[in-house]
Amino acid sequence: WYEFGYKSTLGIFIGRLNRADKGKPIEHPRSMLDIPGSCLGTLPPVRQAELFLVLSRFDFRPSRIDVKLDDYEKKLSPQKAYRAWKDRNIAGFQWHVWHSSGKIYDQCGETLELGRRGKNGAGKFIRIYDKEIESKGLIKSARLELELTDTKACDLWDVLLTVQPDTWVQILLGFLRSSVVLCIVTGK
């Protein structure tokens, strides 16, 4: 996809696309910046905020933002979330996929995916799985991953640019909570 690109030893990738799919020049070349969370996490939040402000001065708009939450107490499991989905106690998603994922010893992991990715999606996609099984015991948690794309990613970006970095965790938790609505359906 990207004709020109650079990947740092930290995993940061910068790429530029100069031609459309059929080889014709395009009026406004697109660029891509991929900063892995492991790399971004090495910066204190104040420095991350400075980086985001610099990017915004170049009219940077994200096409995707990924957020992960590790539940080390495992209060939320893929099985509980799937039961809630089957009982219609989860709102906000029309599509789901339930599948096996990972294996440790004789135990197989399971994953619940809510929403669609790509052009047919609604801009939010959630994955819930047992990270302990997926990581072969290295990370003992249940993991919830949220992918925000297009306008939903830009909405989060705009909020992060306008608030203090010490509020980011609460903002991200709010985006996670608003993306999945757990409810009790009474049939009334």
Number of C-alpha atoms within 10 A of each C-alpha: 11 13 9 11 14 12 12 8 7 11 14 15 15 16 17 16 18 19 17 13 10 6 8 9 12 12 9 9 11 13 14 15 15 13 14 13 13 10 11 15 11 10 12 10 16 12 13 15 19 13 13 15 16 12 13 15 8 8 9 16 15 22 14 17 16 15 15 17 15 18 16 14 10 14 9 18 21 22 17 12 20 22 13 16 17 10 11 13 16 20 15 14 19 11 11 15 12 15 10 11 15 17 15 13 8 5 9 13 18 21 22 22 22 24 19 18 15 11 9 8 14 18 19 26 23 23 19 25 27 27 25 19 22 21 14 13 13 10 15 18 23 22 24 22 17 23 19 25 23 17 16 19 19 18 15 17 18 14 13 18 15 10 12 12 18 10 11 16 10 11 16 18 14 11 17 20 11 11 17 17 13 16 11 12 11 6 4 3
